[in-house]
Amino acid sequence: MLPVMSNEAGWRCHGNLWSDLSQVCDLLNIPTPINSTDEEALFQHVRFKAGQRIHTIGQNFEALYVVNSGFLKTVLIDEYGNEQVLSFPMKGDLLGIDGIHNQQHASEAVALSDCDIIILPYKAFANLGRSYVELEHAMFSVMSRELVREQLMIGMLSALSAEAKVARFLTTLGERFSQLGYSGKSFNLRMTRHEIGSYLGLTLETVSRTLSAFNEMGLISVDQREICLLDTTALKTLRRLPPAKTRNKVSEKVSVIVGKKLLPQWGSETAIAV
């Protein structure tokens, strides 16, 4: 008996949500094998609350994970319990590939919001790859895509100033949201300033000070956790912040470009909630 279709992105079976191979491929943005059938393989969804771990360091590797909804972080943890944030996965990203090498996960994946994760049992999925060569090649492409993102981040961290790192982080995050069909200029930050700093190799104080400066200059605006990018071009090309005494002039110039009217001036004392 086949599961019945739900109005959610998957199948309902015994109260659980499942996705077939074509839905998983769509989510990963790879082609579905031509001769595959919907009934051939179903993959279960698992819901995680904010703060729960999808996998932990040292956990036996048994599955890959695809983010169907929600926002996460992947981290390394040293012997003193300090976290190093590696990435912020979101919808369509693949997790768990670090476990393939030694059959144990080398990092942890933690939900920053309520998440819906699709579980891909590795042995079953590998068998499908042997049945459909194009699927195996596509999965290698997905894994390569993840490595390229990491390499670009490493290159960015080594080449940019602290202010430019924060600016590039915001615009890159906006681009990811835009690719998923959401607003790329107005979005909620699910991570804390400390987590942003860990990801970028900066202190919490540097991240907070930089966000306040961007706010003061009119490059962004902040409302609680919501960030609005007011001048993405300036953020993408920013190398260093101008001296504090010249920021009001920059802010006035940006306000004319953005709306041909004076934007509210955001003082450096304004709280940046992220």
N, C-alpha and C positions, 0 to 999 in steps of 0.2 A: 504494500500500500504506500503510495507516494504522499509526502507531506502536502498540506494545502498551502496555497499561496497566501501571503500576508500583504498588507499595504505597506509594510516595512521592506527594507532592502534584503529580502531573503525568504526562506521557507519556515513555516511553523510546524514543528514536529514534537509531540509530547511536551508542549509548553515551551520548548526551546526554539531559538531562531537559528536557521541554517542558510548557507549560501551554496549555490552550485559552482562548478568550475568557471563558467562563463562570467558569473557575477564577480568572482574573485579576480579574474583576469581584467575585467573592466576597472575594478578598483585599483589594481596595480598598473593600469594603463599599458597593458600588453595584449597582443592578439590572442583570441581564443583558438585552440586547436580546431581545425576545420571539421574533422570527423568525430569530435567528442559529442557526448549526449548529456543532457541535463541530469539524467538519473545515474550517470556513471559514478559521480563522487559528490558528496555533500560535506560541507565543512561547518562546524558548529561555531556560533557566536558565544562569547562569554562577556558578561558585563563586569566592569571594575569601578569601584568608587574612588573618588579623589583620595590619594594617599596610599592606595593599595599597590602592591608590586605584581607585575605581570610575570617576571622571572627574576631570580636573584643570582648573585655571584656564586659560582660553584654548583649551581643546580644542574642536574643531569639534563643534557640536551635531548629533547624529544620532538620539539615542534618549532615551526616558524610562526610568526604572528603578523597579521595584517591589521592596520588601524582602520576601522570602519567609521568611527566617529570619536571625537574627543582629542585631548592634548596630553602628551607625556614628556618625560625626560628620561634619558639614559645616562647612567653615572658609573664612575669607578669610585671605589671606597678604599682608602689606605688603611694601614694597620692602626691608625689613631682614630678612625671613624670619619675622617674628612672626605667630603664628596668632591669629585671633579665632574662637572656636567659635560657630557660628550655631544648631546644632540637634543633637539626638541621635536620628536616625531609627531605627525598629525595625519589626517585622513589620507589613505593611499600609501603610507610608508610601510616598509617591511622591517620587522624586528627579529632579533634572535640569531642572525647569521654568525655572530661571534662564537656561537657554541658548536659550529660544525667542525672546527679544527681539532679540539681536544675532547669533544663530546661533553663539555661543560661550559656553561655561560661564564664569560669573563667580565660581564657588566650587569647592572641591574636596570630594569625598565620600570618606572614608577608613574602612575597616573596622576596628572596635575589637575584633571577634571574628571567627571564621570565619563567613562570610555566604553565603547563597544569594540571588542577585538575578535577577529576571526582566527581560529586555531587551525593551522595546517600541519597535521602530523607528518613529520619529515619523511619517514619510510614510505607512507602512502603517497605523498606528493612526489617523492623521487621515483616511485614506480610509474606514476603517470608521466613523468618526464621521459622515462625509457620507452613508454608507449607512444608518446608524441614528441618527436625530436624538436619541433618548433617551440613547444612549451619549455623544454629544457634550455634551449638557447635564450628564450625570453626571460627565464628566471636568472640566468647568468647576467643578462643585461640589467635587470633590476638590481642585482647585487653590485654590479659595476657602478650603477648610478649612485648607490649609497656611498661607495668608496670615493667617487669623484666629488661628492658634496663634502666629505671629510677633508679631502686634499685641498679643496678651495678654501675651506675654513682655516686650515693650517697655514696656507699661503697668506690669507688675510691677516691672521694674528701676528705673523712675522713682519708684515710690511706696513701696517697702518698705525697711526697714532691712536691713543685711547679714545679720543672724541670721534675719530673716523670709524673705529670699530663699532661704537654704539650706533652711529648713524647708519652704517652699512647693515647692522643687525636689524634695525627697524625697517629699512627699505626691503631687505631680503624677506623678512617675515611678511610684509605687505604683499610682495610678489607671490609668495606661496598661497596666501589667502585668495588673491585674485585668480590664480590658476585653478583653485577649487570652486570658483564661482561666487565667492564672497567679496565684500568690499576690501580693496587693497589699501585704502587710505584711512579707514576708521575701523578699529578692531580692539578686542580686549586682550590684554596681556595676561596669560595664565601663570606665568612664572614670576618669581619675586626678583627684586633688584639683586639680591645676593646670588640667585641662580643665574641671572644674566651675567653678572661679574665672573662667576665660576666658568661659564661657557666661553667668555671672551678673554679670560686671563686678567681681569681687572678687580679692584677692590669694590666693595659695596659703595663706599664713599665716592669713588670716581664715577660710578654709574649714576648715582643720585645727582651728583654735581653736574654731570654732563646733560642729563635729562632736564634739570632745572635751567641750564643755560639755553638748551634748544627751545624750551618753553618761553623763556625770556626774549629770545630772538625772534619768536614767531614762526619757527620752523615746524614746531608741533604744538598741539594743545592737549591738555590732559583733563579728564573728568573721571575721578576714581581710577578704575582699571582701564578705562577706554582711552586709547591713543588715537589722535587724528594727525595724519601727516599732511602738513599744509604746504610744504615745498619739497617734494621728493627729489627734484633736480639738485637743489642746494645740498640736501642730505647726501645724495650719491657722490657729489663732487667735493664735499667738505674734506679738508685735510687736517686743519687744526682750528680750534675756536679762536675768534678774534679777542683782543684784550677786553676785559670787562667794561672799561670806560667807553668803548666804541660799540657795544652791543645794542644800545638803544637806537643808534643810527641804522644799524643793520636791520633791526626789527621794523623800523619805519619804512625802510626800503622794501622789505619782504611784504609788509602789509599792503603796499601799493600794488605790487605784482599780483598778490593773491586775490584781492577783492576790490582794489581801487578805493578802499576806505581803511581807516585806521583800525587795526585789530586791537582787542584788549591787551594791555601790557601785563605780562605775567611776571611777577617779581620772583627773585631767586628763593624767597622764603616759602613760596607756594609748595604744598606737599605734593610729591609725586608718588601716587599709590600704584604699585605694580606688583 
